[in-house]
Structure formats: structure tokens, C-alpha cells
Amino acid sequence: MKHFITFFTLGILVSGVVKSQETSPGVVSGNISMLFQSYEEDSLIGAVVPPSKSGLNAYSNIIYTQGNFSAGLRYESYLNSVLGFPGRFKGSGIGYRYARWSDKEVGVDVTVGNFYETFGAGYLFRSYEARDLGLDNAMDGVRLLLQPIDGVSVKMIYGKQRLDFDSELINGDGIVRGINAEVNLNDLIPGLEDAKLRITPSYSFVSRFQEGGNIVKDTLILELPKNVAGWEYGTTVHYGMWKGGIHLTKKINDPSADNGYIYKDGEALMGYLTGNIKDFSFLLQRSITDNMSFRSDRDLLLFDAPINNIPSITKNHTYNLAATLYPYATVINGESSFRGELYYKLKRGSRLGGKYGTKMNLVFSTSYSLDTTSLSGVEGLVNGYQRNSWGFGDSLNVQDISFEIERKFSKNFKAKAMYMNLQFNTLATPVTTDFKGIVFADIFVLETQIKTAKRQSLRTELQVLFTEQDKGDWATIVAEYTWSPHWFASIIDQYNFGNADESKRVHYLYGSAGYINGPHRLSIGYGKRREGIFCVGGVCRAVPASSGLEVTFTSSF
């Protein structure tokens, strides 16, 4: 049965091609991506050379579509995997394959094989891929999407999750089952189709089956549950330009490696509100998560086989110093968080807005520990702690205050400036081994873009981070020149000029150049990469220091 789905999918692909010759032709599409790195030893930055001296990550998706039917596969190669990605990923083979039939007229959509899916806000179930992190928890089984009547949609999933890759797809042990129902009341209730107020409630249920066992705590012998279930209630409300939502998620006792094998129930509460008031637009978000780690294998850690996803409350910064030195990862065992964003645009032609207008953005986000009390004795061994409220705890995880202003001064010149005040607890997110405690940092960025000639431009970034903690002050300079539509070249220098150890005041210099032709992109780079943490959406992976050549190629067809 191991290769049944693969052969089944390939068989349908072939039969579909034959059939297409008799009826309407099908369409083949896909994409290719390759990342090659060679390594050089550099004792100054701690870069080491693996035995293979190089690494290659590559994949290609091939999709065949004809009418309501589609099927596809993804061929992957890790020879050997690039440093920083899961080292156990190795070999070449098919890592993703599926067949799908979708008929919108009757409201039926069925997939066999691999698929990605999300229920509600994802706090209970989210199957997705973050290739830059090496994260892929694709489901392998059956997905059924139904729309029995207007205004009602149902999702049902059943299968295992991708865990590993060794010349073929390797799934984890646990089985995941779930159902999600969403109701659009305006489409369901006659007379409300055109109402300005739109309400969409939803409900999700997910369970995991994994063979149990026993654990020993002190003198207690505790049985691990074979079935763990969770459910989520949610409602989204639209009114004109305003939108809000609230989601309550609960999970029964799920002792795991994440929580120290305690039996406390898990809960999460998330609400948000966004809208416009004249020239202002805003976002308010509040999130509390308590013991909501949920995996298809209770004994795994980091980003192996997560059933759900708890996104970070902080802003996803794009500038080098703000994004890579102290990126915040969600504390999955529990945190209490808040985020507020305010956008304002000064009108074009006004005294302050200038000829082309001016955009401003203010963001405040913070995350604390939970308000809890530790339990003792037998109760402490079994449940660990109790949460006292939905409020904030005593320990700060992160506080991020940033302000951006962007203005176009002429047809050929525009600029953006950012200031960020950061308080970052390295005990909550251990991004460094050199300092334990709260880092207080101020970050300044100036970005400019100049059109130097027809279809040519120069973009620069000047960044500086000041702190008295950890490794001290940093600076980054970025320059990128583009000859549209094909050529580009860039250079980046990251310099730890404030390090107390003068021998570690290193320039991490990296240069690259590339060529773009439609959907095809080739880039070649060479230089030093700093050791650190790379994060996407609150999920992070460690990246070792490296020095050497890097080649990337992407294409779609």
C-alpha cells in the first residue's frame, strides 16, 4: 500500500492525457526550484564545512488539469540538504502526490493523497508548508469539501501527516480526523443577501489517535491517552469597511514532550477588529493561548508534525536587523498577547503630504507569560499549573513598538524611514546563547530608491541597532541595482561594531547578481552568513554560520 496513491495518481495522469486527445485537451503546469550551496571553513564566524562540502535542495511540482479533474506530484531532492534545514531529509523521490475532483455545480470536492487545509483561524488545525523553514506537515489521506446548500460549507479530513523524507514520503504515526462547518447567514436566510451586516459563524472538531503507553512521574504511573480531541467556535462579522472576529478553542488533556507530559486541558481565545475611520485604518488583535501545542506525535518537538498553528502576534519585519537578530517565536505552551496597528495617509497635494502623499504606520505589539499558579504534590505532577485569568502574566516575552513613514518626493526618488523600540526576552525565545534576559534595543532604518536611468534604479538601506546587551551594536548596509526587466545585483554588509569582544567585530559581507526572464529567475551569490534564527509567522529554525557560494533557480510553466 506504500506506493498505492503514487501509482494511482500517475495512472490517472496518463489516462487523463489519453482521454484529453478524445475530448478537450488538458493543461499541464508546474514549477521548479533549486538551492545549491558550497561551503568554506571560516573560524572567525564559526562556519564549518560538512563532509559533502556542498548541499542541494530542489523540488518540482507537476500538475495536470482537465475540466473538474486535477492531479499532481512533487519530486524532491536533498543531496545533501542545505545546512539549516532538517538534516534527516535526504535522497530524491516523490514527496507529495494527489488526485482531485471538484464539481462546483453539485458542491462536491474530493482529494485523495496529499493536501493542505486550514480550519478557522488555524489554532486547532492547519496543514501547510513553509519551505524556507523546512516545515511541511502535509496531510496524506482523504479530504472532502461539501456545499450542500447555499451558505453552508463543510470540510472533512482524515489521514496522517508528513514527518520525514528519505527518498520517499514518510508519515508520522498519529492519525488526524476532523470536520469544519461554516455558515454564511446572509446566504442562508432569505432577504439578507444584500444586507450590509454579514455574519459567518463556524465550528471545528479535530481528534488525533496515537497508540498510548505509560509514563512514570515520581511514584505515579500515568496512562497516556490514545485519543485527544479539540474543538473551536468562531464568528466573523463584516459591516461595511469594518471586520471583526472571535475564536474560542479548547483541547482535552494532551500530555506531550512540549508541556512536560502534564494532563491539563488546553484553551485559546483570539479576537480582532479592523476598519477605517476617514483617513485612518486600524487593526486590534488580542490572543491568549494556554497549553495549545497539538501534534500528531506527542513525543516530537520544534516544528515536527504540528496539527495546528499559533501565529506570532508581532509584526513580520522585512529589514535585516529587525527581522533576523531578535525574531519572536510563539511560546506554544502559553502566552497572552496584544497587537495594535494604525495607518494614516497624508493627502496628495497637502502641505504635509507633499505632491504624492505620505504614508505613516504605527505598530505596538506585546506578549507576556500567562497569569498562572504552579501546583504542587500529585496535582502538580498531573496538571502542572492552573491559569488564574485571561489576563497578562508577570514575565514579558516581547514588546515591539515601530513607526514607519514613506514618501515619494519626485518621479525619480522616494524614501522610507523606520524607528523600532524593542524589548526582547531571550529566555522566552532563545535566539542567542551569549545573553539570558531582556534585550533593550533601538533600531533605525533609512531606505531610499532612485531611478537613475530609464528602467534602472538603485535601492539602498542604512540600518543600525543600538543595545547594551548581548552582542552589542550592529549596522547593516544594503545596495541593490536593477536593470529592468532582466538584471539585478546587490551587496549587503552586516557589521557587529559594538561587540565587547573586538575579535568578533566581523563584517558579514555578501554579494549576489541575477537574471530574470519572465517566470525564470537565476541568482548567484557569495559571502558570509551570520549564525542566527530565521522565523516565518512565529515559527523559527536555527541557521548555522556559513561561508561560500550560493546558487538559486526558480521557474514556472
C-alpha positions as CSV (number, residue, x, y, z in Angstrom):
1,M,0.0,0.0,0.0
2,K,3.0,2.3,0.4
3,H,3.1,3.4,-3.2
4,F,-0.6,2.9,-4.0
5,I,-1.5,6.6,-4.0
6,T,1.5,7.5,-6.1
7,F,0.8,4.8,-8.8
8,F,-2.9,5.7,-8.7
9,T,-2.2,9.3,-9.3
10,L,0.2,8.6,-12.1
11,G,-2.2,6.2,-13.7
12,I,-4.9,8.8,-13.7
13,L,-2.5,11.3,-15.2
14,V,-1.7,9.0,-18.1
15,S,-5.4,8.1,-18.6
16,G,-6.3,11.7,-18.4
17,V,-3.8,12.6,-21.2
18,V,-5.2,9.8,-23.4
19,K,-8.8,10.9,-22.7
20,S,-7.9,14.5,-23.5
21,Q,-7.0,13.5,-27.0
22,E,-10.5,12.4,-27.5
23,T,-12.2,15.3,-25.8
24,S,-10.9,18.7,-24.7
25,P,-7.2,18.9,-24.1
26,G,-5.9,19.1,-20.5
27,V,-3.4,21.6,-19.2
28,V,0.0,20.7,-17.6
29,S,1.5,23.3,-15.3
30,G,4.1,23.4,-12.6
31,N,7.3,25.0,-11.2
32,I,10.9,24.2,-10.4
33,S,13.1,25.5,-7.5
34,M,16.7,24.7,-6.8
35,L,19.0,25.9,-4.0
36,F,22.7,25.0,-4.1
37,Q,25.3,25.9,-1.6
38,S,29.0,25.2,-1.3
39,Y,30.8,25.7,1.9
40,E,34.2,27.1,3.0
41,E,35.7,27.0,6.5
42,D,35.8,30.3,8.4
43,S,36.9,30.0,12.0
44,L,36.3,33.7,12.6
45,I,32.5,33.3,12.2
46,G,32.3,29.7,13.3
47,A,31.5,28.4,9.8
48,V,32.3,24.7,9.3
49,V,32.3,22.5,6.2
50,P,30.1,19.4,6.2
51,P,31.6,16.2,4.8
52,S,29.8,16.6,1.5
53,K,31.2,20.2,1.1
54,S,28.0,21.3,-0.5
55,G,24.2,20.9,-0.3
56,L,21.3,20.9,-2.7
57,N,17.6,21.4,-2.0
58,A,15.4,21.0,-5.1
59,Y,11.8,20.3,-6.0
60,S,9.4,20.4,-8.9
61,N,5.6,20.4,-8.9
62,I,3.8,19.0,-11.9
63,I,0.1,19.4,-12.2
64,Y,-2.4,18.1,-14.8
65,T,-5.8,19.7,-15.0
66,Q,-8.7,18.8,-17.3
67,G,-12.1,20.1,-16.5
68,N,-13.2,19.2,-13.0
69,F,-10.2,16.8,-12.5
70,S,-6.7,17.6,-11.5
71,A,-3.8,15.5,-10.3
72,G,-0.2,16.3,-9.4
73,L,3.0,15.3,-7.7
74,R,6.1,17.0,-6.3
75,Y,9.5,15.5,-6.9
76,E,12.1,16.4,-4.2
77,S,15.9,16.1,-3.9
78,Y,18.1,16.7,-0.8
79,L,21.7,15.8,-1.8
80,N,22.6,16.6,1.0
81,S,20.2,19.0,2.5
82,V,21.4,22.6,2.8
83,L,22.7,23.5,6.3
84,G,19.9,24.8,8.5
85,F,17.2,22.6,7.0
86,P,16.3,19.2,8.7
87,G,19.4,17.1,8.1
88,R,17.4,13.9,8.1
89,F,15.8,15.0,4.8
90,K,17.8,13.1,2.2
91,G,17.7,11.4,-1.2
92,S,15.4,12.0,-4.2
93,G,11.8,10.9,-4.8
94,I,8.2,11.8,-4.7
95,G,7.2,13.7,-1.5
96,Y,3.7,14.9,-2.4
97,R,1.0,13.4,-4.7
98,Y,-2.7,13.8,-5.1
99,A,-5.8,13.4,-7.3
100,R,-8.7,15.7,-7.0
101,W,-12.2,16.0,-8.4
102,S,-14.1,19.3,-8.0
103,D,-17.7,19.9,-9.2
104,K,-19.0,23.3,-8.1
105,E,-22.4,22.8,-9.6
106,V,-23.2,20.0,-7.2
107,G,-21.0,21.3,-4.4
108,V,-18.6,18.4,-4.1
109,D,-14.8,18.5,-4.0
110,V,-12.8,15.4,-3.0
111,T,-9.0,14.9,-2.8
112,V,-7.1,11.6,-2.2
113,G,-3.4,11.7,-1.4
114,N,-1.7,14.8,-0.1
115,F,-3.3,18.1,0.6
116,Y,-3.1,21.3,2.7
117,E,-6.0,22.7,4.6
118,T,-6.9,25.1,7.5
119,F,-9.9,25.2,9.8
120,G,-11.0,28.6,11.0
121,A,-8.1,30.6,12.4
122,G,-5.7,27.6,12.4
123,Y,-5.5,27.4,16.2
124,L,-7.0,23.9,16.0
125,F,-5.9,22.6,12.6
126,R,-3.6,24.0,9.9
127,S,-1.8,21.8,7.4
128,Y,0.7,23.9,5.4
129,E,4.2,24.3,4.0
130,A,6.9,26.8,5.0
131,R,9.6,25.7,2.6
132,D,12.1,28.3,3.9
133,L,11.9,26.7,7.3
134,G,11.9,23.1,6.2
135,L,8.4,22.8,7.6
136,D,5.9,20.6,5.8
137,N,3.0,18.9,7.7
138,A,1.0,17.9,4.6
139,M,-1.9,15.6,5.2
140,D,-1.9,12.2,3.5
141,G,-5.4,10.7,3.3
142,V,-8.7,12.0,2.1
143,R,-10.3,15.5,2.1
144,L,-14.0,16.1,1.3
145,L,-15.4,19.6,0.7
146,L,-19.1,19.9,0.5
147,Q,-21.5,22.7,-0.1
148,P,-24.9,21.0,0.4
149,I,-26.9,24.3,0.2
150,D,-26.1,27.9,-0.4
151,G,-24.4,29.5,2.6
152,V,-23.2,26.2,4.2
153,S,-19.8,24.7,3.6
154,V,-18.3,21.6,5.2
155,K,-14.7,20.3,5.3
156,M,-13.8,16.8,6.4
157,I,-10.2,15.5,6.6
158,Y,-8.8,12.1,7.6
159,G,-5.2,10.9,7.4
160,K,-1.7,11.1,8.6
161,Q,0.8,13.9,8.5
162,R,4.2,14.1,6.6
163,L,7.0,13.8,9.1
164,D,10.2,12.9,7.2
165,F,11.7,12.3,3.8
166,D,14.2,9.6,2.8
167,S,14.0,9.2,-1.0
168,E,10.2,9.0,-0.4
169,L,7.5,10.5,1.8
170,I,7.5,9.2,5.4
171,N,4.4,9.9,7.5
172,G,4.1,10.1,11.3
173,D,2.3,7.5,13.4
174,G,-0.7,9.5,14.6
175,I,-4.0,9.7,12.7
176,V,-5.8,13.0,12.4
177,R,-9.5,13.3,11.9
178,G,-11.5,16.5,11.6
179,I,-14.6,18.4,10.4
180,N,-15.2,22.1,9.9
181,A,-18.6,23.7,9.2
182,E,-19.0,27.4,8.2
183,V,-22.4,29.1,7.7
184,N,-22.9,32.4,5.9
185,L,-26.2,33.6,7.5
186,N,-26.8,36.1,4.8
187,D,-26.8,33.5,2.0
188,L,-28.8,31.1,4.1
189,I,-31.6,33.3,5.3
190,P,-33.9,34.8,2.6
191,G,-33.9,38.5,2.4
192,L,-30.4,39.1,3.9
193,E,-28.4,38.5,0.8
194,D,-27.7,42.3,0.3
195,A,-27.6,43.3,4.0
196,K,-24.7,45.5,5.0
197,L,-24.1,43.4,8.1
198,R,-22.7,39.9,7.3
199,I,-22.3,37.2,10.0
200,T,-20.4,33.9,9.4
201,P,-20.2,31.5,12.4
202,S,-18.1,28.4,12.2
203,Y,-17.4,25.2,14.2
204,S,-14.4,22.8,14.0
205,F,-13.7,19.4,15.6
206,V,-10.3,17.6,15.4
207,S,-9.0,14.5,17.0
208,R,-5.8,12.6,17.0
209,F,-5.3,8.9,17.5
210,Q,-1.9,7.6,18.6
211,E,-1.2,4.4,20.5
212,G,-0.8,5.1,24.2
213,G,1.5,3.9,26.9
214,N,2.5,4.8,30.4
215,I,4.8,7.5,31.9
216,V,6.3,7.5,35.4
217,K,6.3,10.7,37.4
218,D,7.8,10.3,40.9
219,T,5.7,7.4,42.3
220,L,2.8,7.8,39.8
221,I,2.3,5.6,36.8
222,L,0.1,7.6,34.4
223,E,-1.6,6.3,31.2
224,L,-1.2,8.3,28.0
225,P,-4.5,8.9,26.2
226,K,-4.9,7.2,22.8
227,N,-7.4,9.8,21.5
228,V,-7.1,13.5,22.0
229,A,-9.8,15.9,20.8
230,G,-10.2,19.6,20.4
231,W,-12.9,22.0,19.1
232,E,-13.2,25.6,18.0
233,Y,-16.1,28.0,17.9
234,G,-15.7,31.1,15.8
235,T,-17.7,34.0,14.3
236,T,-16.7,36.6,11.7
237,V,-18.6,39.8,11.3
238,H,-18.5,42.3,8.4
239,Y,-20.1,45.7,8.4
240,G,-19.1,47.9,5.5
241,M,-15.4,48.6,5.9
242,W,-15.3,47.1,9.4
243,K,-14.5,43.5,10.1
244,G,-14.1,41.6,13.3
245,G,-14.0,38.1,14.6
246,I,-13.6,35.9,17.7
247,H,-12.5,32.3,18.1
248,L,-12.5,30.1,21.2
249,T,-10.5,26.9,21.0
250,K,-10.4,24.0,23.5
251,K,-8.4,20.8,23.7
252,I,-8.7,18.0,26.2
253,N,-5.7,16.6,28.2
254,D,-2.8,16.0,25.9
255,P,0.4,15.1,27.7
256,S,3.4,15.7,25.4
257,A,7.1,16.5,25.2
258,D,6.1,20.1,24.7
259,N,4.3,20.5,28.1
260,G,6.3,18.0,30.2
261,Y,3.6,15.4,29.9
262,I,1.0,17.1,32.0
263,Y,-2.7,16.4,31.6
264,K,-4.0,20.0,31.8
265,D,-6.6,20.9,29.2
266,G,-5.7,23.5,26.6
267,E,-7.5,26.7,25.6
268,A,-7.1,29.6,23.3
269,L,-9.1,32.8,22.8
270,M,-8.4,35.1,19.9
271,G,-10.3,38.2,18.8
272,Y,-9.6,41.0,16.3
273,L,-11.2,44.2,14.9
274,T,-10.1,46.1,11.8
275,G,-11.7,49.0,10.0
276,N,-11.4,52.6,8.6
277,I,-12.2,55.9,10.1
278,K,-11.9,58.6,7.5
279,D,-8.2,58.6,6.6
280,F,-7.2,56.2,9.3
281,S,-7.2,52.4,9.2
282,F,-6.5,50.2,12.2
283,L,-6.1,46.7,13.5
284,L,-6.6,45.5,17.1
285,Q,-5.9,41.9,18.0
286,R,-5.9,40.1,21.3
287,S,-4.7,36.5,21.7
288,I,-4.4,34.2,24.7
289,T,-3.1,30.6,24.3
290,D,-2.8,28.1,27.1
291,N,-1.2,24.6,26.6
292,M,-2.3,24.5,22.9
293,S,0.6,22.6,21.4
294,F,-1.1,19.9,19.3
295,R,0.9,17.3,17.3
296,S,0.2,14.1,15.6
297,D,3.0,12.6,17.6
298,R,3.1,13.6,21.3
299,D,6.9,12.9,21.6
300,L,8.1,15.3,19.0
301,L,9.3,18.9,19.4
302,L,10.1,22.0,17.4
303,F,8.2,22.0,14.1
304,D,7.8,18.3,13.6
305,A,4.2,17.2,12.8
306,P,2.2,20.1,14.2
307,I,-1.6,19.7,13.8
308,N,-2.3,23.4,14.5
309,N,-0.5,26.8,14.1
310,I,-0.3,29.6,16.6
311,P,1.0,32.7,14.8
312,S,3.2,35.3,16.4
313,I,1.4,38.5,17.5
314,T,4.4,40.7,16.5
315,K,4.8,42.4,13.1
316,N,6.7,40.4,10.4
317,H,9.5,42.8,9.8
318,T,11.4,42.7,6.5
319,Y,14.5,44.8,7.3
320,N,17.6,42.7,8.1
321,L,18.3,43.8,11.7
322,A,14.7,44.0,12.8
323,A,13.9,40.6,11.2
324,T,16.9,38.4,11.9
325,L,18.7,39.4,15.1
326,Y,15.7,39.1,17.6
327,P,12.8,37.4,15.8
328,Y,10.0,36.4,18.1
329,A,8.7,32.8,18.1
330,T,5.4,32.0,19.6
331,V,5.6,30.4,23.1
332,I,3.4,27.5,22.3
333,N,2.9,26.4,25.9
334,G,1.2,29.7,26.7
335,E,1.3,33.4,26.2
336,S,-1.0,36.4,26.5
337,S,-0.6,38.9,23.6
338,F,-1.9,42.1,22.1
339,R,-1.3,43.9,18.8
340,G,-2.4,47.3,17.6
341,E,-1.7,48.9,14.2
342,L,-2.6,52.4,13.0
343,Y,-2.3,53.5,9.3
344,Y,-2.7,57.1,8.1
345,K,-2.1,58.7,4.7
346,L,-1.5,62.4,4.3
347,K,-3.4,63.6,1.3
348,R,-1.6,64.3,-2.0
349,G,-1.1,68.0,-2.7
350,S,-1.4,69.0,1.0
351,R,1.3,70.9,2.8
352,L,2.4,67.9,4.9
353,G,1.5,65.2,2.4
354,G,3.5,66.7,-0.5
355,K,2.9,66.2,-4.2
356,Y,2.5,62.5,-4.0
357,G,1.2,62.0,-0.4
358,T,2.8,60.4,2.6
359,K,2.1,57.1,4.3
360,M,2.5,56.5,8.1
361,N,2.3,53.3,10.1
362,L,2.4,52.8,13.9
363,V,2.5,49.3,15.4
364,F,2.5,48.2,19.0
365,S,2.7,44.6,20.0
366,T,3.5,42.8,23.2
367,S,3.4,39.3,24.6
368,Y,3.6,38.2,28.2
369,S,3.5,34.9,30.1
370,L,0.2,33.6,31.3
371,D,-1.3,34.6,34.7
372,T,-0.8,31.2,36.4
373,T,-0.2,29.5,39.7
374,S,2.0,26.4,39.9
375,L,0.5,23.4,41.5
376,S,2.3,21.1,44.0
377,G,2.1,17.5,45.0
378,V,0.2,15.0,43.0
379,E,-1.9,17.7,41.4
380,G,1.4,19.4,40.3
381,L,2.7,16.2,38.7
382,V,-0.6,15.6,36.8
383,N,-1.7,19.1,35.8
384,G,1.4,21.3,36.4
385,Y,-0.4,24.6,36.9
386,Q,-3.7,26.4,36.8
387,R,-4.5,29.6,34.9
388,N,-6.0,32.3,37.1
389,S,-7.4,34.6,34.4
390,W,-7.4,35.5,30.7
391,G,-5.1,38.4,31.6
392,F,-1.3,39.1,31.4
393,G,1.3,37.3,33.5
394,D,4.3,38.8,35.2
395,S,7.0,37.9,32.7
396,L,7.5,39.9,29.5
397,N,8.2,37.9,26.3
398,V,8.5,40.7,23.8
399,Q,7.4,44.3,23.2
400,D,7.8,45.8,19.8
401,I,6.9,49.5,19.0
402,S,7.7,50.6,15.4
403,F,6.9,53.7,13.4
404,E,7.3,53.9,9.6
405,I,6.9,56.9,7.3
406,E,7.1,56.6,3.5
407,R,7.1,59.5,1.0
408,K,7.6,59.9,-2.7
409,F,9.5,63.2,-3.3
410,S,9.6,63.1,-7.1
411,K,9.1,60.8,-10.1
412,N,12.7,59.5,-9.5
413,F,13.1,59.5,-5.8
414,K,11.2,58.0,-2.8
415,A,12.3,57.1,0.8
416,K,11.1,55.3,3.8
417,A,12.2,55.7,7.4
418,M,11.6,53.3,10.4
419,Y,12.2,53.5,14.1
420,M,11.7,50.5,16.3
421,N,11.9,50.1,20.1
422,L,12.3,46.5,21.1
423,Q,12.3,44.7,24.4
424,F,13.1,41.0,23.8
425,N,13.3,38.2,26.4
426,T,15.9,35.7,25.3
427,L,14.6,33.2,27.9
428,A,11.2,33.1,26.1
429,T,12.7,32.8,22.6
430,P,16.3,31.6,22.9
431,V,17.9,33.2,19.9
432,T,21.3,33.6,21.5
433,T,23.5,31.7,23.9
434,D,25.6,34.7,24.9
435,F,22.9,36.5,27.0
436,K,20.0,35.5,29.1
437,G,17.4,38.1,30.0
438,I,15.8,41.1,28.3
439,V,17.5,42.9,25.4
440,F,16.6,46.6,25.1
441,A,17.3,47.8,21.6
442,D,16.6,50.8,19.3
443,I,16.6,50.2,15.6
444,F,16.8,52.9,12.9
445,V,16.4,52.3,9.2
446,L,16.5,54.6,6.1
447,E,15.5,53.1,2.8
448,T,15.8,55.0,-0.5
449,Q,15.1,54.3,-4.1
450,I,16.4,56.3,-7.0
451,K,15.6,55.9,-10.7
452,T,19.0,56.5,-12.2
453,A,18.0,56.0,-15.9
454,K,15.2,54.6,-17.9
455,R,14.2,51.2,-16.4
456,Q,17.1,51.4,-14.0
457,S,17.1,52.0,-10.3
458,L,19.2,52.0,-7.1
459,R,17.8,50.9,-3.8
460,T,19.7,51.4,-0.6
461,E,19.1,50.6,3.1
462,L,21.1,52.0,6.0
463,Q,20.3,50.2,9.3
464,V,21.7,50.5,12.8
465,L,20.7,48.7,16.1
466,F,21.9,50.0,19.4
467,T,21.8,47.9,22.6
468,E,24.0,47.4,25.7
469,Q,23.0,43.7,26.0
470,D,24.0,40.5,24.2
471,K,26.5,41.2,21.3
472,G,26.1,45.0,21.4
473,D,25.5,47.3,18.4
474,W,25.0,46.3,14.8
475,A,24.9,48.0,11.4
476,T,23.7,46.9,8.0
477,I,24.2,48.4,4.6
478,V,22.3,47.2,1.6
479,A,22.6,48.3,-2.0
480,E,20.7,46.8,-4.9
481,Y,20.9,47.9,-8.6
482,T,18.2,46.8,-11.1
483,W,18.3,46.9,-14.8
484,S,14.7,46.1,-15.7
485,P,13.4,43.8,-16.8
486,H,16.2,41.3,-16.6
487,W,19.3,42.1,-14.5
488,F,20.0,42.9,-10.8
489,A,22.9,43.0,-8.5
490,S,23.1,43.5,-4.7
491,I,25.5,43.7,-1.8
492,I,24.9,43.5,1.9
493,D,27.3,44.1,4.8
494,Q,26.2,43.3,8.3
495,Y,28.7,44.5,10.9
496,N,28.7,43.9,14.7
497,F,30.7,47.1,15.5
498,G,29.6,47.2,19.2
499,N,30.7,43.7,20.3
500,A,32.6,43.8,23.5
501,D,35.0,41.2,22.1
502,E,36.9,43.1,19.4
503,S,37.8,39.8,17.6
504,K,34.1,39.3,16.9
505,R,33.6,42.6,15.2
506,V,33.2,40.9,11.9
507,H,31.9,42.2,8.5
508,Y,29.3,39.7,7.2
509,L,29.7,40.7,3.5
510,Y,27.6,39.0,0.9
511,G,27.1,39.9,-2.8
512,S,24.8,38.5,-5.4
513,A,23.7,39.0,-9.0
514,G,21.0,37.6,-11.1
515,Y,18.9,37.4,-14.3
516,I,15.1,37.4,-14.6
517,N,13.3,36.4,-17.8
518,G,9.5,36.2,-17.3
519,P,8.8,33.4,-14.7
520,H,12.5,32.3,-14.7
521,R,15.0,33.6,-12.2
522,L,18.7,32.8,-11.6
523,S,20.7,34.2,-8.8
524,I,24.4,33.6,-7.8
525,G,25.8,34.9,-4.5
526,Y,29.0,34.6,-2.5
527,G,30.0,35.6,1.0
528,K,29.4,35.1,4.7
529,R,26.2,34.3,6.5
530,R,25.7,35.0,10.2
531,E,24.6,32.3,12.6
532,G,21.1,33.1,13.9
533,I,17.4,32.3,13.9
534,F,15.2,32.5,10.9
535,C,11.4,32.9,11.5
536,V,8.2,32.9,9.5
537,G,4.9,33.6,11.2
538,G,6.2,32.8,14.7
539,V,7.8,29.5,13.7
540,C,11.6,29.5,13.7
541,R,14.6,27.4,12.7
542,A,18.3,27.8,13.6
543,V,20.6,28.7,10.8
544,P,24.4,27.9,11.3
545,A,27.1,30.3,10.2
546,S,28.3,29.7,6.7
547,S,30.6,31.0,4.1
548,G,30.7,30.1,0.4
549,L,28.8,30.1,-2.9
550,E,25.0,30.0,-3.3
551,V,23.0,29.5,-6.5
552,T,19.2,29.6,-6.7
553,F,17.0,29.0,-9.7
554,T,13.2,29.2,-9.9
555,S,10.9,28.7,-12.8
556,S,7.2,28.1,-13.5
557,F,5.4,26.8,-16.5
